[in-house]
Amino acid sequence: MLTKQATLDTLNTLLKADQIVLDHDKLYDAAADRYKKYAKFKNQLDSPIPTAIVLPESAEDVAKILTFCNENDVNVIARSGKTATEGGLENWRDNTLVVDSARLNKIIKIDTYNMEATVQAGVCLQTLEDEVRKLGFTTGHSPQSKPVAQYGGLVATRSIGQFSTLYGGIEDMVVGLECVFPNGHISRIKNVPRRAGGPDIRHVVIGNEGTLCFITEVTVKLFTYYPENNRFIGHLIKDVASGIKILRDVMAAGYRPSVARVYSEEDAAQHFSDFHEGKCILIFMLEGPSKIVEATFDGINDIINTHQSGLLKQVDASLIENWFNHLNWSQARIEKEIDDMVKYSKHDGFTTEISANWEDIPKIYDSVIKRIRTEFARSEDLTMLGGHSSHSYINGTNMYFVYNYNINCEPRDEMSTYHHPIQRIIVEETLKFGGSMCHHHGIGKYRNEWTKDEHGSAYYILEGLKKTFDPNGIMNFGCIYPQPNTEHFFK
Ligand SMILES: Cc1cc2nc3c(=O)[nH]c(=O)nc-3n(C[C@H](O)[C@H](O)[C@H](O)COP(=O)(O)OP(=O)(O)OC[C@H]3O[C@@H](n4cnc5c(N)ncnc54)[C@H](O)[C@@H]3O)c2cc1C
């Protein structure tokens, strides 16, 4: 295996000096993502410090870097906006290069006639959204990390936004893309409305979490933006199950609100403190051309009214609208959250997002809550446990479990004491009912122990992709694919 010094010596022949970052604080920051944020800021990280952060300026630069790493067993962690939540950016090998998309930051083309925009991997979603809004369009993509997340990461994690029920997840938006494989091969998947030229190869790349290739360029769809037509609906409701039934009927009837959500009492309390009255909340947002919005508004209200036994009180629509306008997380808000936690509160919040069909989602919700309340060893430290459904489909929905706790252990043990045991219960119950343990944050490194259970006999396909495209295993070691002798990172 190449030494770190030998790695740097070769890198200097491949790239300009200012494309290689060796600053210690930046390398320490690059050793982990938000998953171990508390340990990280308390200087208790157990992950190795990467050898360097490199800043490619073209797909050809990426090809040079990856070829070198592939031939010399150097681990590669692709990085974009750094908002990963599942350990996808955490480093598990000694000799690692973090390949950052920062200089791949150009909007290449906004084509409003063909309703497409092409960007490099390091373009922040908010930047593209601001540009297309000036022209009367939207990307339709709005994860809460929109002000920070970049296209490389958004595609690599199969991200989803708040308006997904109308526009879909990123997989419904990506038209074509460019990516680089470990052997240096650059593939360009062309931009067409649809094709039947074999399996859809975009899906090999979308969601690969940097384990198969590095994404350099993405083309996404554009949609006409009609903010003046937005309508909001809100109700206090009896319980989660009643809300899920309403969501199901709305989706099954064929309506497509942009937002359709149900919050448990506990989760409603932290989002809607002004008006939740200790109850669960059902909300809808409708957008699009006015005739569609008005018909959707009437249709959804008709369906809601058939569920009188689950309804408690209508909520003023302006309160829901105001809440939506303050939902996204800026870089400053992300930093303040960490600062508050490290300096003052010793209190953290975590989430696990799963999906299942309409019938099983309420069962999973109830079993999970019951098991956590009865089995979780540190239940006295839990300050909040609940969840919400926020992305619905014709055949089912997601559940975003949310849990907060006081940290009464060493920072380095936080995840193994609190988050991971809770997540284990959520994953076990979801898989037991046949759902997916991972709806939109990606598997990262800390759900990899369940990747095989998630896919069952279809793991064969996932494994085949790794063997074909990354036979030397240099791409994001430990991410998605379980690896032997990595148990110590879970402790
Ligand atoms: C406050 C907050 C709110 C969030 N809200 C949402 C939400 O609403 N919906 C949602 O889906 N997610 C959400 N997330 C999770 C996160 O924002 C998404 O997973 C996002 O897509 C990550 O993008 P990024 O640019 O920050 O990627 P990074 O964090 O840099 O990387 C994420 C993963 O993608 C890989 N990767 C990065 N760039 C590339 C590349 N160029 N080529 C190949 N692989 C690459 C990395 O190796 C890593 O595994 C949230 C996170 C935070 C912190």
The ligand as an SDF file (V2000), in Angstrom:
LIG
                    3D

 53 58  0  0  0  0  0  0  0  0999 V2000
  -30.6140   20.2530    7.8500 C   0  0  0  0  0  0  0  0  0  0  0  0
  -30.6960   19.1380    6.8610 C   0  0  0  0  0  0  0  0  0  0  0  0
  -31.8750   18.9040    6.1760 C   0  0  0  0  0  0  0  0  0  0  0  0
  -31.9620   17.8440    5.2560 C   0  0  0  0  0  0  0  0  0  0  0  0
  -33.1220   17.6780    4.5770 N   0  0  0  0  0  0  0  0  0  0  0  0
  -33.1930   16.6990    3.6290 C   0  0  0  0  0  0  0  0  0  0  0  0
  -34.3830   16.5290    2.8670 C   0  0  0  0  0  0  0  0  0  0  0  0
  -35.3710   17.2540    3.0340 O   0  0  0  0  0  0  0  0  0  0  0  0
  -34.3930   15.5510    1.9190 N   0  0  0  0  0  0  0  0  0  0  0  0
  -33.3030   14.7510    1.6950 C   0  0  0  0  0  0  0  0  0  0  0  0
  -33.3600   13.8910    0.8150 O   0  0  0  0  0  0  0  0  0  0  0  0
  -32.1770   14.8940    2.4200 N   0  0  0  0  0  0  0  0  0  0  0  0
  -32.0920   15.8410    3.3650 C   0  0  0  0  0  0  0  0  0  0  0  0
  -30.9450   15.9930    4.0880 N   0  0  0  0  0  0  0  0  0  0  0  0
  -29.7980   15.1040    3.8160 C   0  0  0  0  0  0  0  0  0  0  0  0
  -28.8080   15.6920    2.7840 C   0  0  0  0  0  0  0  0  0  0  0  0
  -28.9950   17.0630    2.6390 O   0  0  0  0  0  0  0  0  0  0  0  0
  -29.0060   15.0290    1.4410 C   0  0  0  0  0  0  0  0  0  0  0  0
  -28.6140   13.6760    1.5380 O   0  0  0  0  0  0  0  0  0  0  0  0
  -28.2250   15.6860    0.2900 C   0  0  0  0  0  0  0  0  0  0  0  0
  -28.6400   15.0910   -0.9020 O   0  0  0  0  0  0  0  0  0  0  0  0
  -26.7220   15.5840    0.4060 C   0  0  0  0  0  0  0  0  0  0  0  0
  -26.1510   16.4610   -0.5420 O   0  0  0  0  0  0  0  0  0  0  0  0
  -24.7070   17.0890   -0.3180 P   0  0  0  0  0  0  0  0  0  0  0  0
  -24.3590   17.8890   -1.5170 O   0  0  0  0  0  0  0  0  0  0  0  0
  -24.6430   17.8040    0.9730 O   0  0  0  0  0  0  0  0  0  0  0  0
  -23.8140   15.7640   -0.3060 O   0  0  0  0  0  0  0  0  0  0  0  0
  -22.6190   15.3310    0.6460 P   0  0  0  0  0  0  0  0  0  0  0  0
  -23.0250   15.4340    2.0650 O   0  0  0  0  0  0  0  0  0  0  0  0
  -21.3740   16.0330    0.2590 O   0  0  0  0  0  0  0  0  0  0  0  0
  -22.4770   13.7790    0.2470 O   0  0  0  0  0  0  0  0  0  0  0  0
  -23.5210   12.8710    0.4820 C   0  0  0  0  0  0  0  0  0  0  0  0
  -23.1730   11.4950   -0.1110 C   0  0  0  0  0  0  0  0  0  0  0  0
  -23.0680   11.5970   -1.5260 O   0  0  0  0  0  0  0  0  0  0  0  0
  -21.7600   11.2500   -1.9710 C   0  0  0  0  0  0  0  0  0  0  0  0
  -21.3640   12.2510   -2.9870 N   0  0  0  0  0  0  0  0  0  0  0  0
  -21.2550   13.5910   -2.8120 C   0  0  0  0  0  0  0  0  0  0  0  0
  -20.8910   14.1740   -3.9600 N   0  0  0  0  0  0  0  0  0  0  0  0
  -20.7530   13.1890   -4.8870 C   0  0  0  0  0  0  0  0  0  0  0  0
  -20.3790   13.1730   -6.2610 C   0  0  0  0  0  0  0  0  0  0  0  0
  -20.0520   14.2820   -6.9260 N   0  0  0  0  0  0  0  0  0  0  0  0
  -20.3470   11.9740   -6.8990 N   0  0  0  0  0  0  0  0  0  0  0  0
  -20.6480   10.8130   -6.2450 C   0  0  0  0  0  0  0  0  0  0  0  0
  -21.0000   10.7860   -4.9370 N   0  0  0  0  0  0  0  0  0  0  0  0
  -21.0610   11.9610   -4.2700 C   0  0  0  0  0  0  0  0  0  0  0  0
  -20.8810   11.3290   -0.7430 C   0  0  0  0  0  0  0  0  0  0  0  0
  -19.7640   10.4580   -0.8390 O   0  0  0  0  0  0  0  0  0  0  0  0
  -21.8430   10.9370    0.3670 C   0  0  0  0  0  0  0  0  0  0  0  0
  -21.9360    9.5500    0.4580 O   0  0  0  0  0  0  0  0  0  0  0  0
  -30.8380   17.0110    5.0400 C   0  0  0  0  0  0  0  0  0  0  0  0
  -29.6420   17.2640    5.7240 C   0  0  0  0  0  0  0  0  0  0  0  0
  -29.5580   18.3130    6.6210 C   0  0  0  0  0  0  0  0  0  0  0  0
  -28.2650   18.5520    7.3190 C   0  0  0  0  0  0  0  0  0  0  0  0
  1  2  1  0
  2  3  1  0
  2 52  2  0
  3  4  2  0
  4  5  1  0
  4 50  1  0
  5  6  2  0
  6  7  1  0
  6 13  1  0
  7  8  2  0
  7  9  1  0
  9 10  1  0
 10 11  2  0
 10 12  1  0
 12 13  2  0
 13 14  1  0
 14 15  1  0
 14 50  1  0
 15 16  1  0
 16 17  1  0
 16 18  1  0
 18 19  1  0
 18 20  1  0
 20 21  1  0
 20 22  1  0
 22 23  1  0
 23 24  1  0
 24 25  2  0
 24 26  1  0
 24 27  1  0
 27 28  1  0
 28 29  2  0
 28 30  1  0
 28 31  1  0
 31 32  1  0
 32 33  1  0
 33 34  1  0
 33 48  1  0
 34 35  1  0
 35 36  1  0
 35 46  1  0
 36 37  1  0
 36 45  1  0
 37 38  2  0
 38 39  1  0
 39 40  1  0
 39 45  2  0
 40 41  1  0
 40 42  2  0
 42 43  1  0
 43 44  2  0
 44 45  1  0
 46 47  1  0
 46 48  1  0
 48 49  1  0
 50 51  2  0
 51 52  1  0
 52 53  1  0
M  END
$$$$
